[in-house]
Amino acid sequence: MNSAIERLHRPVLVLNSSYEPINICAARRALVLILKGVALAEEHNPGSIHAQR
């Protein structure tokens, strides 16, 4: 697996509005939630993911 695909499969902790853990999902799902505007990233890690053109 290449590096970008591996990053999309990494586990991400999902917190509710009180910062209580409610779920663990793949980074890909977390990214979709952020792009839909239903979640915010509270911590950012170095690295980038590029979309196909």
C-alpha positions, 0 to 999 in steps of 0.5 A, a space after each residue: 500500500 502506498 503512503 497516501 492510502 495508508 494515511 486514509 486507513 489510519 484510525 481517527 477518534 471522533 468526539 462529541 460537542 463535549 469532547 467525549 469519545 463516541 467513535 473511531 473511524 478511518 481517516 477517509 470517513 473523518 475527512 468526508 465528515 469535515 468536507 461535509 461541514 458536520 465535523 471539525 478537525 481539532 488536531 492536525 498532523 503533518 502530511 498531505 493527501 492529494 486528489 486525482 484530477 
